[in-house]
Amino acid sequence: MPPASDERLRLDALMAEVRAAFVRAGIDTPGFDARLLIGGLLDISPTAMITGGDALVPAGDVARVREAVGQRIAGRPVHRILGWREFYGHRFALSPATLEPRPDTEVLVEAAIAEVRNIMAAKAACLIADLGVGTGAICLSVLAEVPGCRCIGVDRSPEAVETARANAEALGLSDRYDVRVGDWFDGIDGLFDLILSNPPYIPSAEIEGLSLDVRKSDPALALDGGGDGLDAYRAIARTSGGRLAPGGALMLEIGQGQEEDVAALFVAEGYGFAAKHADLGGIDRVLVLRKH
Ligand SMILES: C[S@@+](CC[C@H](N)C(=O)[O-])C[C@H]1O[C@@H](n2cnc3c(N)ncnc32)[C@H](O)[C@@H]1O
């Protein structure tokens, strides 16, 4: 029986209460979600969540956690409740118009950082395009890691552009980050040393089969890749060729099993396959293409 709402509670007791509520509600990862939710809401580090069980949580914070537990049980993902998500070691604010950046996308960031370091070593400058910025997670993570490079981002959603701009500001990267509303390259001019994109790639008919959490929380514009999932790749393949600086590269996140189809679209536009990178689950997640 939970204590009255004006009572303080030990952190380990609160953790046990929340975990048990999630188990009863049939949430897949009850302990993980409980730790993430309590730690995120109350700003308690992952280590303190494990070692600080005897800390007393003030009554007001207990009430906030219980209110958030209700939201989670009603189907809201933890990070949507918190309003932010960690990605590549940084905190990115979310909005209803942005996808929650996923850990798999960090593979694209890793590959991009290596490429940008090489370009910076050769030219002492590097201009990156990020197509479909969402929260800005991809390119802002690269800018944070490599001093001197710059990014122009684009998104069709004005709200996503606002969120990405605010994230750039919060990370102190605004002076190297320019983000606009637009339809892929229609939104931006110029030649780029590196083009990055994690476009929507889920076939329309498969959206219904996604988990309720994803369907309810991630915007359709960020997920729906059209009939075969490849509409965005087609548009980018058609319009990106003239936008690569000599020696430049294009790096794309892809959905499971899309590697050959996506590569073929770009080869038909004069690109050559250069490399691919797998995610932590061993699934090919990133394609690297170059113009010859
Ligand atoms: C899969 S999300 C990726 C978001 C972010 N880059 C990330 O990895 O977390 C795809 C993004 O593309 C944007 N988008 C969809 N169609 C677009 C278009 N025609 N032009 C520009 N952006 C588009 C969506 O609004 C969404 O933010």
The ligand as an ORCA input file, in Angstrom:
! r2SCAN-3c Opt
* xyz 0 1
  C      13.649      9.367    -39.145
  S      13.473     11.081    -38.741
  C      15.149     11.438    -38.287
  C      15.292     12.576    -37.323
  C      16.732     12.780    -36.808
  N      17.645     13.063    -37.905
  C      17.192     11.553    -36.036
  O      17.934     10.742    -36.598
  O      16.800     11.400    -34.873
  C      13.277     11.806    -40.342
  C      13.155     13.325    -40.371
  O      12.966     13.730    -41.728
  C      12.024     14.794    -41.776
  N      11.454     14.822    -43.135
  C      10.504     14.015    -43.664
  N      10.267     14.346    -44.947
  C      11.092     15.397    -45.249
  C      11.329     16.177    -46.418
  N      10.656     15.951    -47.551
  N      12.263     17.150    -46.356
  C      12.947     17.389    -45.219
  N      12.772     16.677    -44.077
  C      11.860     15.690    -44.090
  C      11.039     14.445    -40.670
  O      10.300     15.579    -40.251
  C      11.963     13.880    -39.600
  O      12.403     14.895    -38.729
*
